[in-house]
Amino acid sequence: MRVERLTGVIGAEVRDLDIEKELTGPAINDVVAELVAALDEHLVIVFREQSLSPGEQTEFTHYFGQPCATPFVKTLEDFPEVIKVLKEADEGAAFNFGGAWHSDFSFMEGPPSYTLLHAIDVPSAGGDTCWTSNIAALDQLSPDVRAVIDQPGVNGIHTAKDAYSPKMQALHDGLKHMDIRTTEDANDVRAHPMITTHPGNGKAVLFFNQAYCRDLEGADIEPARGAEFLRGLHHHSTAHQFTVRHRWRNGDLAIWDNRATQHLALNDYAGTRRELHRTTVQGGVPAR
């Protein structure tokens, strides 16, 4: 197994590893330990030419930890941990699943630690996924902005209200082949520290994404400036120098550390089918 960096900040490609074969071998735990170490360093790792059934992807995911719940999105009937991320060719310019910068389910008490995404049927061009490092973004945050959030008691208020509450149902109606269920539960809120400590590599992380972190509490900032402040964090944290972009091919698998990244699925493939399978691993409560 070889791990080759994709950028100087985030991302690596893992070569010479057949996951399907390793699942039946005696060294799978050692392999996963190496992959976790690679994730601690690179935050995103990608593999080419993998062939995993939903059951095999589920089995592989379990080696990284317990499965995470999947609110608001119906999973596969026979594989209740697998989300089919699907946009059919006839769904045109409909909003695509994951089409805004976010980290998965940060509104949960314990958001996912890792996400695994396997390409089943992807366009020859378009539909790339981008990730950004919230570790690098924090490292290069201006001192005055960091001073606002770098103190105990300053929390981001995370909620799914602007993604999965009933008022957003029309946004998802264009994806007729995914069962996305908006409910009032999406209006619940969860407070997480704006700066957390990564449990694997010990680095400080900007625990923020614009999709779900909709307010601040405990910060020395006028409430009227709160939305502007968060917009500034969004533009900074998703700046190109912190990112990596992956062009999918059928069989690709990506694993990323959801605790230290944000990601975005580009919606530039109208008229083309795109299907990927997603699983998530349960994470702990974000902490400073």
N, C-alpha and C positions, 0 to 999 in steps of 0.2 A: 504494500500500500504506500503510495506517494501522495503527499499533500503539497500542492503548488499554489502560491498566493495569486490572487486575481488583481488586487490593488494593494497599495501601500498601507491602506487603512482597514479594509474590511473584505472578507470573502476569500475562499480558497476552493480549488477543485481537487477532489480525491480521485486518484487514478489507481488502476490495477486492483479493484475490489469488486467482486461479484457478490452482492448482498444475498441474493437467493441461495447461492451456494454456501455462504457463511452461516445462514440460518440452520443448516443441517450439519454443520461442523462443530468440533469440540471447542473452538476458540472464540465463539461469538461474544462472550463477555469481555475478553481481552480486546477484541476489535472495537466494541462499543466504547470501552474505556479510552482507546486511542481517539475515537471520534469525538468523545466528550472533551478531551484535551484539545483537539483541533478547534472545536466550537468555542472553548474558553479563550482561545487565541484569536480566531478569525471571525467568530460570531455567525457566519454563514458558510456552509460547505455544500458543494454540488457534486453530483455523480452523474456520469453519462452511461447510457446503454444498460439500464437496469430493467428487469422484468419482474414486477411484483404484482401478484393478485391482491385484491383487497384484504384477504386473510393474511397473506404474507406481510403486507404493509402493517397491518394491525399487530402481528406477532413481533415484527422488528421494532415498532414503536414502544412496545411493552418493555423492551430492554433498557429504554431510557427513563422509565418511571411509570407511574400509574396513569391511566387515561384521564383526560380532562373532559368535563361536561361540555356539550355544544348547544348553548341556548340559542333559541330563535331560528335555527336552521335544522331541517329534518335530515337525518343521516340515511345511509343505505339500509334497506329493510333487513338484509341478512348480516350486515356489518355495522352495528350501531355506533361505532366510533369513527366511521369514515364519512366525510362530507364529499359528495360529488360536486365539484366546482365546474359548472357547465353553462356555456352560452352557445346556443345553436346558431348555425349560419343564417337562419331566417329571423333572428332576433335583432338584427340591424345594429343601431347605435344605442341600444338599451344600456343603462348603467350596469357595469359588470361587477361581479362579486369581488370585493377587495379593491375597488377602484378609487380609493382615497388613502392617503398616508395614514397608517394606523399600526398599532401592535394588537395582536389578537386578544380580544376579550379582556382588556385592561380594567374594565368595570367590574370584574369579579373580585371576590376577596383574595383568591389565589389564582391569578391569571396563568395561562400556560407557560411552562418553562421552555419547551421546544415545540416547534411546528414542523411537520414533515409534509412535503407536497410532491406528488409523483405525477409526471406528465403522461397522459394516456393517448390523447389525440389533440395535437396543438398545431396552430398555423405554421406555414413555412416562414412567414414573416409577420411580426406583430404579436401582441400579447405578452411582451417581456415583463418580468418582475424586477423591481428595483428595491434595494434595501439601503438603509442608512444606519450608521453607527451612532447610538446615543451616548457611547463612551467618548468617542472622538469629538462629538458635538459639545459635550460638557467640557472637555479639556480645552476647547477653543472658545468657550463662551466668554464674553467680555466681563471683566471683574465687577463692574457695577451691576450687571444683570445677574451674575451669579450670586452676588451679595444678597439679592432679594430672596432667593430661594434656598440658599445654603445655610439654613439655620433650622434647629429643631422646631417642630410645630407648623412648618410651612408645608401644606399639602395641596396636591392637585385633586380636584373633585371630578371623578370619572363617572360617566353615565352613558347608557346606550340610547338615550332619548332621541338623539338626532340621527340615529341609524335604524333602530328597531321598534320605536314606539308607533302606535297606530297612525299617527300623522305622516309617517314615512312610507306607508304601504304602497303608494303609487310609484315610489322610486324603484321598488322591487318587482312590480307587476310585469315589467318587460322581460324578466327571466322566467318564462313559463315552465321551464323544465327543472327549476329548483323550487323547493317548498320552503320559503322564508316566511316565518310566522311572527308578525309584529304583535306585541302585547303591551299592556300597561306596565308589566314588570320592567320594561326598558327605562321607565322613568326613575327607577331606584338610583341612588347615588352611593359612591364609595370613595372614601378619602385615602389616598396613598401619598407617601412622601414624594416631593418633587425630585429629590436626589436620594438614590438608594445605593446599597453596596451589593455588587454582584456576588452571589454565594460561591461561584466557582473560581473566579480569578481575583476576587477581592477589590476590583476597581470600582470607582464611583461612576454612577450611571445617571443621566438625565431621564427620569422615568416620566415620559411625556409623549403624547401623540395628540394631534389636533382633533381627530375623529371622536375620541372618547373623553379626553381631559377638557372639560368645558368651563372650569372655574378654578379659582384659587382660594385658599383659606389660610389665615395666619400670616400673610405676607404684609410687609410694610410698604403698601402701595394703595393709592386711592382706588376704591371700587370702580369708579368710572374708567380707570385706566386698565382694569384687569383684562378686558377682551383684547385691547391693543397689545398688552404685554404678551399674552398667549400667542397672538398672531406673529409677533416678533420671534418668539421661541420656535414656532413652526417653520418660519422662513429660514432661520439659522440652522435648525437641526436637520433640515432636508436639503441643505446646500450641497452642490454636486461633489465637493471635495470629500464628503463623508460617505459617499455612496458607491455601490456596485450594481451593475445591471446584467441580468442573465437572459440570454436568448434561448428559449426552450427548444428542445428536440424531443420527439417521442421517446419515452424511456428514461428521461432525466428525473433525478430525485434531488430535491433541495431540502436541507435541514437548517433551521436557523434558531438562534437563541432569542426567544421572544421577549426576554427580560431586558435586553440591551439593544434592541433594534426596532425600527419601524420598517414597513414595507408597503409597496404600491404595485397593483396589477394594472398595466397600461391597457387602455381600451381603444386600440387602434386597428382592430381586425374585423370590422363589420363585414358580414357576408361570408365569414369563415368560422368553422366550428372549433371550439376550444374546450377540452375536458381534462381536468386534473383531479386527483384524489388527495384529500387532506386529512391528516390525523394530528392530534395534539396531546401533549404530555402535561399532567398536572404540575403546577408550580406552587411555591410557598407564598406566604404573604410578603409583599415587598417591604423592605425595611432599610433604614439608614445604616 
